[in-house]
Amino acid sequence: MSKNFVTGIQPSGRLTLGNYLGAIRNFVKLQEEKDYDEFFVFIADLHAITVSYNPSDLRQNIKKLAALYLACGLDPSKVTLFVQSEVHEHAEIGYLLQTISYIGELERMTQYKDKKVKQVEGVSSALLTYPVLMAGDILLYNAYAVPVGLDQKQHLELARTISERFNNKFGDLFNIPIPLIQKTGAKIMSLQDPTKKMSKSDPLEKASIYLDDSEDVIRKKIASAVTDSDGIIKYDEKNKPGISNLLAIMACCSGKSIQTLENEFKGAGYGEFKKAVANSVVEVIIPIQKKYEELLKNQDYLNKVLDDGAIKASYFAKKQLSKMKRKMGLERKK
């Protein structure tokens, strides 16, 4: 079977340093390693509409996210970058997989429970079936590996269950996708509550570093990051979550190991350490911002990348969906 890599991210909210260090930067490395037959990266706009949203903002966010992906180093000659809704097979496979997914499985999803209580206009059925669409995103390209944050691992487990269920019921078709979790930087935490993941939806502005934050804002946010009172720079997630998070951020940005950083800042004060962390973050983010602004000015290029990506993705998706429908008895002509 094919060895394809598939990932997507919603065009909602501003991308954080955690999104970059925990996911996007790793994609840039993987595209160079050529360990996969095909590398699909999509902008998950169908997932973005499972909750209340503004259509005009969504349209703009799709373009901005595409530009940001490219600014971070994704190469369209090595990666197929496209918009999810422009490949209609995503919506179709989502429905087909619902027929072999169970309500109880979906209601147990932690993210559904969390998001459900936040909805003020009612809970859409799409929010409940979100993980089935995600499974479809993966199986449509017969993914071998899927990068997931620790908070998305439950959804991938469901995708594995659904793929096994389909193969058992209708005959072998799908790979059973494996999770790809980056150990260092896989979970960058909030600067204000280091027991929670840094999130682009966090209502507390200074809890997250955004990829479009100015240098001054970045430095102020890191300077105000929650730490502790013992004055020792040491990695200890349980007892020193704030310092541990800053060490993880600097390790990812500088390329140095956490142990090297512990030795380097032995005896240093928290103020000195935070300045060094801020320097390492700025060195990563500012070059990305410059490329991003250039790409946003070149809409013709952006549109061509997304058009070409949709054409290529559709070619793969159409073939896979046709095989799936034949096995399910849905195509008259073989």
N, C-alpha and C positions, 0 to 999 in steps of 0.2 A: 504493500500500500504506500501511498504518497506520504511524504514527510513535510507537511505544511505547518506554518506558524501563523496564528491569527490573533489579533488584539484590536480593541476599540476603546474609545473614551468619549464621554458625552460632551457636547458643545454647550455646557451650562456652567456658569460661574467662571471665575478666573483660575487658571492653572497655578498650582503652588510649586514651591521648591520640592515638596514631597513627591508630586506627580513626576517631576523631572528626574530626581535622583532615584526614585523607586521604580520607575518604569521607562520613560522616554529615552533617557541616556543609555539604558541597557539595550533598547531596540537598535540604537545607532551602532553599538558594538556588535550586536548579533548580525546586522546586515552585512558587516564586513567579514564575518566568520564563515558565511555561506554553508552553515550546517543544515539548512532547510531547502527543500525543493522550491517552495514559493513562500513569500513573506507578505501577508496581507495586514494592512493597518487601515481601519475605517473610523469615520466620525459617526458616532452612534446617535444620530438625531431621532431615530424612532424610539429609543429609550428615553430621550429627553422630554418627549411629549406624554409620558405616563403620569406626570404631575402638571399642575397649572404652570403656564408659561406665556411669554409674549412672542407672537410670531415674528415681529420685526427684529427683536433681539436675537431670536434663534437663527434667523437668516444671516445676521452679521456675525454671530458667534461661530457659525460653521466656517466662514471664510477666515476668521481670525485664528481658529484652531488649526486649520490647514497651514496657514502661514507660520504659526508657531512650531508645528511639527517639523516643517522644512528648515526653519531657523535653528532648531535644536540639532539638526544634522541628518535627518532622514533624507535619503537619496532616491528620487522617484525612478531612477534607472535600476535600483536594486530592490525597492519596496513598492508594492501596489497600494497607493493611498487613494481612498475613495469615500464618498458619502453613502452611508447605509441605505437611506431611502431611495437612492438613485439605482439601486439594484433590487428590483421588486421581489426577487426570490427570497429575500430575508423575511418579509412579511408573510409570504406563502408558507415557507417551511415552519415559521413560528406557529401558524394555525395547525398544520399537519401534526406537529409534535404535541400540541395540546391534546390531541385525541388519545395519546398514550401517556399523558401526565395526569397526576391525581391531585385533587383539591387539597387533601391532607398534606401532601408533600409541599405544596406552595404556601399554605398557611403557616407552615413551620419555619419558613425562611426568616431569619433574624432581621434582615434589611426591610422586608415587607412589614413586619411588626413595628419597626422603628418609624418607617415613613408613614404608615397608616395613621398613627396618632397625630401627625403633623398636618394632615389634610383638612382644610377648612371648608372646601367646596364639595366634599364627598370623596370617596375612594374609588378610583376608576378600576374597572376589571383588568385593564392593561397593567396596572401596578402589581396586581396579584400574579399575572402571567408573565411578568418581566423576565424571570429566570428561564422560562421556556423559550422566549425570543432569544435570550442570550445563548441557550443551548443550540438554537438554530443557527446563530451567527457562527458558532464554532463548527458545527457538523456540516454546514453548507460547503465548507472548504476542506472537509475531512481533516481537520487540524490534528496534528500529532502532539503539539505542545501549545499551551496557552499561558501567558504570563498573568498571574493574579496576585493582588494584594491579599494579605491575610484575611481581610474582611470579605473578600469575594470567593474565598475557597469553598464555602458552602454551596454557592451557585455552580461552581465547576463540578463539585461532587454530584449535584443533581444532573448536570449535563452528561456525566459519565454513566449515571444510572439510566437516563433516558436512552442513550446510545446503546447500552447493553440490552435494554428492554426491546428496542427496535430490532436489533440483530437477532435476538432470540425469537421474536414474534414473526418477523418477515424474511429473515435470512441476512447473512453478513453483508454489511455495507459500510458501516462507520468505524473509523478508528476509535479507540477509547482514549480520549485526550488526557494528557498528563499535565499537572500544574508545574509551572516554572516560577519559582519564588526566589528572588534575589536575597541572599542572606544579609549583606551589609546594605543598609539604606532601604530595605524593603518596606519599612514602616517608620517614616519620619514623623515625630510627634509634635503636638501643639506646643508653641512657645509659652503659652500661659497655663496650660494644663497638660503636662507631659505624660499623663496617663491616658490621654486620648490622641488619636491619629490627627496629624495636620490635615485639615480638610478645606477644600475650596468653598464649602457651604457653611463654614463656621461663622456665626454672626459677629464674633469678636474679631475685629479687624487686625489687631496686633498679635493674634494667636498664630497667624500664618504669614509666611513670606511668599508673595506672589511673583510670578515671572515678569510682571510689568511694574513692579515696585521700583521707585527711584533709589539711587544709591543711598541718599540721606535717609529715606524711610527704612531701608533694609538695616542700616546701622542702628537706627533708633529701636527697631523691633528686637534686634538681638541684644542690645544693651538692656532692654527691659524684660528679657526672658526670665522666667521663674527658675531659680536654682535652689540653694539651701544655705544653711548657716555654718557648715563646718569648714569651709574654705579649702577643701581638698579636691583636686581635679582627678577624678577616678571614675572609671566606667562601672556602674553598679545600678542596673535598671530598677531593682526593688527599692533600694534605700536612697539612691541619688538619681531619680528619673530625669530631672532637668539638666544636670551636667552630662549625664549619659547621652541625652538627646543631642546636646551641642557637640559632644565628641563624635557622635555618629554623623552629624551634618558635616563637620570639618573633615572627617575621614573621607567621606564621599566626595567632597569638593576638592580636597587637596591631593587625594590619592595616597595619603599616608595611612598606616595602620593605626588603630585606636591605641595599641600598646606604645607605638612610637610617639603619639601625641601625649599620652600620659607621662612618658619620660621627659618629653620636651617642655612640658608645662609643670613639672614637679616643682613645688614651692612658689609657683606664680599665683597672683591674685586673680579673682574672678573677672575683674574689670579688664585686665590685660588679656586674659583668655578670650573674653567675649569680643574684644577688638580684633583678635586674630581670626576668630570664627567669621566675623563680619567681612574681613578682608578676603577670606577664601570664598565666601558666597558671592561677593561682588565680582571677583575675577571670573566666576562662572556665568553669572546672569547678564552682566552688561554687554558682552559680545553677542549674546543671543538676542537681546533687545535691539541692537543695531541692525542685525540681519532681518529681524521681524519687521521693523519699520520699512526697510527696503522692499521686502516681499509684498507688504500690504499696498505699496504704491504700484506694484506690477500685477494688476488684476488679470490681465490676459494670460500671463504665465500661470497664475494660480488656477484659473479656470481650465487651462489645458491639462495641467497635472491631474486635476480631479476628473475631467472628462475621460482622459486616457485610463485612469485608474478604474473608473466605473465600467468602461468597455471590457477591460481585462478581467475584472472581478465577475462581471456578468457571464463571460464565457465559461468560467469554472462553475459558477453557481447554477447556470442553466443545465449543464451536464449532470451535476450531482442531484439536482432536484428531479430531473427526469428519471434517473435510476431509482430514486426513492419512491416516486409515484408508481412506477411499474411494479415494484415489489409490493406496494400497498393495493394494487389492483385498480388504480385510478386512471390508467391510460388505455384507451381502446386499441390503439395501433402500436404494435411493437416494432 
